[in-house]
Amino acid sequence: MQRGFLSQYFEGIAIKRLSAVEVNTDISHQHEFNGSRPLRTIFGDNRISSLEAHFLWLAGENEGFSCEGHLTWYDAREAHPTRSEYRLYFKSNEVMDQARESDMVIVAKRPDGEIYMILVPFGSTLESQLLWLFGVEQVGFNFDFQAIEDDHDQEVDFAVRYILEEMGIVIEEPDSGCLDSLLEPYFDDGFPSTSVFSDLARRSLRDVSPYEEPDQTLLKWIEQEEKLFKRLERHIVAKRLEAGFLDDENIDVEGFIQFSLSVHNRRKSRVGYALENHLEEIFKAHHLTYSRTAVTENKSKPDFLFPHIYNYRDMLFPASRLTMLGVKSTCKDRWRQVLAEAQRIHNKHLFTLEPGISENQTDEMQASNLQLILPKRLHETYKPCQQDWLMDLSSFIQLAKERQ
């Protein structure tokens, strides 16, 4: 196990696609997998009864959920002198009840021995992301084992962190304590505005160049702001929990729920604004002219219009020189919203930080005349057939310059 690498979170996985007999209750009620060698690598040769496991269903936006369950690992022929027939049994639960033929299941072992049973829909973006994360190219209907080591032990960079957090795994930041000196002014006053926080992240970093290395710089700014945010959030939330939730000496359940929702909503909304802030700073460094969230048709507000909203409203200005950039930290199914914005512009651009979007989604984007843009380092999370089509930030800046 290396700190700061994937092996800090996972030791190895067994991965397969589900067959009809494993998911169709009209055919079978077995709720078990044949104990092939890959599973024996994870569980060993001894019987394990009622092993606690974390079951996780990863689907589209706001569709994922988890539950706790138990596994039994046993040899169905343990009384036989020469033969063995291992099985992995699980009881029906809300996660495994979602399974359909060809969905992907991952049995993942963490360094502390905890088992994750991960179920992912066939052809989904999360399937693509997990295959990239664990370094798996092909998945068949029999289990294959993949140890998290050597070439498959990725450093926990932005993309790896993104996928692990989608799985609900808390990322350890060993150097986060050194950020307290930067955050101390906000310990008592609470969160500053997003623009102030983004500026703090940029000012606290050295050895970045928004002009010469816009892609790399953007990711460093985003990662730094994420670290600062989580450190400040930890301090503020701990302080609020220490104060407790009491209303006239009674436990204030509603107050606790509202506080939890505010924490969750702040996390969701902050990332998108932060990304826009950092992109704007890079556009300024390149002396691009633009309008941010200017109103076009039907009260739409594209995130960025180039060269300016005045040019967009001037019907004599060539539409071929207009550029629209939507910004979404994660696309999910919301990328289609961009298509209805800035009707004068036929070919639209969308910037995202989401790694490994599925081929189905990117094919649909291309068919809808939407060009996806990501920082160059995230291109490797996509399949080779997708990478040739992707655009990086540097290339987009050059395009916008040529049209000004």
C-alpha positions in Angstrom: 0.0 0.0 0.0 1.3 3.4 -1.0 -0.1 6.6 0.6 -1.5 8.9 -2.1 -2.1 6.0 -4.5 -5.1 3.8 -5.3 -3.6 0.9 -3.3 -4.3 3.0 -0.2 -8.0 2.4 -0.8 -8.2 -1.0 -2.6 -6.1 -4.1 -2.5 -7.6 -6.0 -5.5 -10.8 -6.6 -7.4 -12.7 -9.4 -9.1 -14.8 -8.2 -11.9 -17.4 -9.7 -14.4 -20.6 -9.1 -16.2 -23.8 -10.6 -14.9 -25.4 -13.4 -16.9 -29.1 -14.0 -17.3 -29.1 -16.9 -14.8 -27.6 -14.6 -12.2 -30.2 -11.9 -12.4 -33.4 -13.4 -13.8 -35.6 -14.5 -10.8 -37.8 -16.5 -13.3 -34.8 -18.7 -14.0 -33.0 -18.8 -10.7 -33.2 -17.6 -7.1 -29.6 -18.6 -6.3 -28.2 -15.3 -5.1 -24.7 -16.6 -5.4 -21.6 -16.6 -7.7 -19.5 -19.5 -8.6 -16.3 -19.3 -6.6 -13.7 -19.2 -9.4 -10.0 -18.6 -8.8 -10.3 -14.8 -8.9 -12.7 -14.9 -6.0 -10.5 -17.4 -4.1 -7.7 -14.8 -4.5 -9.8 -12.4 -2.5 -11.5 -14.7 0.0 -9.0 -17.5 0.4 -9.8 -21.2 0.9 -11.4 -21.2 4.3 -15.2 -20.8 5.0 -16.3 -17.3 5.9 -19.8 -17.0 7.4 -21.8 -13.7 7.6 -19.0 -11.5 6.3 -20.1 -7.8 6.4 -20.0 -6.1 3.0 -20.9 -2.7 1.6 -23.2 -3.0 -1.4 -23.1 -0.1 -3.8 -25.3 0.7 -6.8 -23.7 3.3 -9.1 -26.0 4.7 -11.7 -26.9 8.1 -13.1 -27.1 11.4 -11.4 -28.8 11.1 -7.9 -29.6 7.5 -8.7 -26.8 5.8 -6.8 -27.4 4.3 -3.3 -25.9 1.8 -0.9 -26.8 -0.7 1.7 -25.1 -3.0 4.2 -25.3 -6.7 3.8 -23.6 -10.0 4.5 -21.7 -12.6 2.3 -21.0 -16.2 2.9 -18.0 -17.8 1.2 -18.1 -21.6 1.3 -17.1 -24.8 -0.4 -20.2 -26.7 -1.4 -18.1 -29.9 -1.6 -16.1 -29.4 1.6 -16.9 -33.0 2.6 -15.4 -34.4 -0.6 -11.9 -35.7 -0.3 -10.6 -34.4 -3.6 -13.1 -31.9 -5.2 -14.0 -28.4 -4.2 -16.8 -26.1 -5.5 -16.6 -22.7 -3.9 -19.6 -20.3 -3.9 -20.1 -16.7 -2.8 -23.6 -16.3 -1.4 -25.5 -13.1 -0.7 -29.0 -12.4 0.5 -31.4 -10.3 -1.6 -31.0 -6.6 -1.0 -32.0 -3.3 -2.6 -28.7 -3.0 -4.5 -28.5 -6.5 -6.0 -32.2 -6.3 -6.8 -31.3 -3.6 -9.4 -29.1 -6.0 -11.4 -29.8 -6.7 -15.0 -28.1 -8.9 -17.5 -24.7 -7.6 -18.7 -24.4 -5.1 -15.8 -21.0 -5.1 -14.3 -20.3 -6.3 -10.8 -17.0 -5.7 -8.9 -16.0 -7.5 -5.7 -13.4 -5.1 -4.3 -11.3 -5.8 -1.2 -9.9 -2.8 0.8 -6.6 -3.0 2.7 -8.5 -3.3 6.0 -10.3 -6.4 4.7 -13.6 -4.6 4.1 -15.5 -5.8 1.0 -17.3 -3.6 -1.5 -19.9 -5.2 -3.8 -20.2 -2.6 -6.6 -23.0 -2.9 -9.2 -22.9 -0.7 -12.3 -25.3 -0.5 -15.3 -24.0 -1.7 -18.7 -22.6 1.0 -20.9 -22.9 3.8 -18.3 -20.4 6.5 -17.6 -19.7 5.1 -14.2 -18.8 1.8 -15.9 -16.3 3.6 -18.1 -14.8 5.4 -15.1 -14.4 2.3 -13.0 -12.8 0.3 -15.8 -10.3 3.2 -16.2 -9.7 3.4 -12.5 -8.9 -0.2 -12.0 -7.0 -0.6 -15.4 -9.4 -3.1 -16.9 -9.9 -3.2 -20.6 -12.3 -6.1 -21.2 -15.0 -7.6 -19.0 -16.5 -11.0 -19.7 -19.1 -13.2 -18.0 -16.5 -14.9 -15.8 -14.6 -13.2 -12.9 -11.2 -11.8 -13.6 -8.9 -10.7 -10.8 -6.9 -7.4 -10.9 -4.4 -6.6 -8.1 -4.0 -2.9 -7.3 -0.2 -2.7 -7.7 2.5 -1.7 -10.1 1.0 -0.3 -13.3 -2.5 -0.6 -11.9 -1.7 1.5 -8.8 -2.6 5.0 -9.9 -1.6 8.1 -8.1 -4.7 9.8 -6.5 -4.9 12.8 -8.8 -8.0 14.7 -9.7 -9.6 12.0 -11.8 -9.0 9.2 -9.3 -10.2 11.4 -6.5 -13.4 12.2 -8.5 -14.3 8.5 -9.0 -13.5 7.4 -5.5 -15.7 10.2 -4.1 -18.5 9.0 -6.4 -18.2 5.7 -4.5 -18.6 7.5 -1.2 -14.9 7.0 -0.2 -13.4 9.7 1.9 -10.0 10.8 0.5 -7.2 11.4 3.0 -5.3 14.6 2.6 -2.2 14.2 4.7 -0.9 17.7 4.2 -4.2 19.5 4.9 -3.1 20.8 8.3 -0.6 23.2 6.6 -3.5 25.0 5.1 -4.8 26.3 8.4 -2.7 29.4 8.3 -4.4 30.4 5.0 -7.9 29.6 6.4 -7.5 31.1 9.9 -9.2 34.4 9.0 -12.4 32.4 8.1 -12.6 30.1 11.1 -14.9 32.4 13.0 -16.6 34.2 10.1 -17.6 31.1 8.1 -17.3 30.5 4.3 -16.4 33.5 2.2 -18.0 34.0 -1.2 -17.0 31.7 -4.0 -15.0 34.4 -5.8 -13.0 35.2 -2.7 -12.3 31.6 -2.0 -11.2 30.9 -5.6 -8.9 33.9 -5.4 -7.4 32.5 -2.2 -6.7 29.2 -3.9 -5.0 30.9 -6.8 -2.9 33.2 -4.6 -1.8 30.3 -2.4 -0.2 28.4 -5.3 3.2 29.0 -7.0 4.8 27.5 -10.1 1.7 27.7 -12.2 1.3 29.5 -15.5 -2.2 30.3 -16.7 -0.8 31.6 -20.0 1.8 28.9 -20.9 0.0 25.9 -19.3 -3.7 26.7 -19.0 -4.8 23.0 -18.7 -2.4 22.1 -16.0 -2.9 25.4 -14.1 -6.7 25.0 -14.1 -6.5 21.6 -12.5 -4.0 22.8 -9.9 -6.3 25.7 -9.0 -9.3 23.4 -8.7 -7.5 20.8 -6.6 -6.1 23.5 -4.3 -9.6 25.1 -3.8 -11.0 21.6 -3.1 -8.4 21.1 -0.3 -9.0 24.5 1.2 -12.7 24.0 1.1 -12.7 20.6 2.8 -10.3 21.8 5.5 -12.5 24.9 6.3 -15.7 22.8 6.1 -14.2 20.3 8.5 -13.5 23.1 11.0 -16.9 24.8 10.7 -18.9 21.5 10.8 -16.9 20.2 13.8 -17.6 23.5 15.6 -21.3 23.3 14.9 -21.5 19.6 15.9 -19.7 20.4 19.2 -22.3 23.1 19.9 -25.0 20.4 19.5 -28.6 20.6 18.2 -30.9 21.5 21.0 -34.2 23.4 21.1 -35.4 24.2 24.6 -33.3 21.3 25.9 -34.9 18.9 23.4 -33.0 17.4 20.5 -33.5 19.6 17.4 -33.8 17.0 14.7 -35.2 19.4 12.1 -32.3 21.8 12.8 -29.8 19.0 12.3 -31.5 18.0 9.0 -31.4 21.6 7.7 -27.7 21.9 8.7 -26.9 18.7 6.9 -28.7 19.8 3.8 -26.9 23.1 3.8 -23.6 21.3 3.9 -24.6 19.1 1.0 -25.9 21.9 -1.1 -22.9 24.1 -0.5 -20.6 21.2 -1.8 -22.7 20.8 -4.9 -23.1 24.5 -5.9 -19.6 25.6 -5.0 -17.7 23.4 -7.6 -19.5 24.8 -10.6 -18.9 28.4 -9.6 -15.3 27.8 -8.7 -14.7 26.2 -12.2 -16.2 29.3 -13.9 -14.1 31.6 -11.7 -10.8 29.9 -12.6 -11.7 29.7 -16.3 -12.4 33.4 -16.3 -9.0 34.1 -14.8 -7.3 32.0 -17.5 -9.3 33.8 -20.2 -8.1 37.2 -18.7 -4.5 35.9 -18.8 -4.9 35.3 -22.5 -6.5 38.7 -23.1 -9.7 37.1 -24.5 -12.8 39.3 -24.7 -16.0 37.6 -23.5 -19.3 38.0 -21.7 -20.2 35.9 -18.7 -23.8 34.8 -18.1 -25.2 37.5 -20.5 -28.9 37.0 -21.4 -29.7 35.7 -24.9 -32.9 34.3 -26.2 -35.7 33.1 -23.9 -33.8 34.5 -20.9 -31.0 31.9 -21.4 -27.6 32.8 -19.8 -24.7 31.0 -21.5 -21.8 30.8 -19.1 -19.4 32.4 -21.6 -20.0 34.1 -24.9 -17.1 35.1 -27.2 -16.2 37.7 -28.3 -19.0 39.6 -26.5 -22.7 39.8 -26.0 -22.8 43.0 -28.1 -21.4 41.0 -31.0 -24.0 38.3 -30.5 -26.9 40.8 -30.6 -25.5 42.5 -33.7 -27.1 40.5 -36.5 -24.5 41.9 -38.9 -21.7 40.2 -36.9 -21.0 36.8 -38.6 -22.3 33.9 -36.6 -19.2 31.9 -37.6 -17.1 34.2 -35.4 -19.3 33.6 -32.3 -18.4 31.0 -29.7 -20.5 29.8 -26.8 -18.9 27.9 -23.9 -21.1 26.1 -21.3 -19.4 25.0 -18.1 -20.5 22.1 -16.0 -18.2 20.5 -13.5 -20.0 17.2 -14.1 -22.1 16.5 -17.2 -24.3 13.6 -16.1 -27.5 14.0 -18.2 -27.5 17.8 -17.8 -25.3 18.5 -20.9 -28.4 18.8 -23.1 -29.3 22.0 -21.3 -26.5 23.7 -23.2 -28.1 22.9 -26.6 -31.0 25.4 -26.0 -28.7 28.3 -25.2 -27.4 30.9 -27.7 -29.5 30.0 -30.7 -27.4 31.9 -33.2 -24.5 29.5 -32.6 -25.0 26.1 -34.2 -21.8 24.3 -33.0 -21.6 24.7 -29.2 -18.8 24.0 -26.7 -19.0 22.5 -23.2 -16.2 22.4 -20.6 -16.3 19.8 -17.9 -14.1 18.1 -15.3 -16.0 14.7 -15.5 -13.6 11.9 -16.4 -14.5 8.9 -18.6 -17.9 9.8 -20.0 -19.4 6.8 -21.8 -19.2 6.4 -25.6 -23.0 6.5 -25.8 -23.0 10.0 -24.3 -20.1 11.4 -26.3 -21.6 10.0 -29.5 -24.9 11.8 -28.7 -22.9 15.0 -28.0 -21.3 14.8 -31.4 -24.6 14.1 -33.1 -26.0 17.2 -31.3 -23.1 19.4 -32.6 -21.7 19.8 -29.1 -17.9 19.8 -28.6 -16.6 18.5 -25.2 -13.6 20.2 -23.7 -11.6 18.9 -20.7 -8.1 19.6 -19.2 -5.6 17.6 -21.2 -4.7 15.3 -18.3 -8.3 14.0 -18.1 -8.3 12.9 -21.7 -6.6 9.6 -20.8 -9.7 8.6 -18.8 -11.5 8.3 -22.1 -11.3 5.4 -24.6 -8.8 5.9 -27.5 -11.7 6.2 -30.0 -13.0 9.1 -28.0 -9.7 10.9 -27.3 -9.2 12.1 -30.9 -12.4 14.0 -30.8 -11.9 15.7 -27.4 -10.6 19.2 -27.1 -8.4 20.6 -24.4 -8.5 24.1 -22.9 -5.4 25.3 -24.7 -7.0 24.4 -28.1 -10.2 26.2 -27.2 -8.4 29.3 -26.2 -6.6 29.3 -29.6 -10.0 28.9 -31.3 -11.5 31.8 -29.4 -8.5 34.0 -30.2 -8.8 33.3 -33.9 -12.4 34.3 -34.0 -12.0 37.6 -32.1 
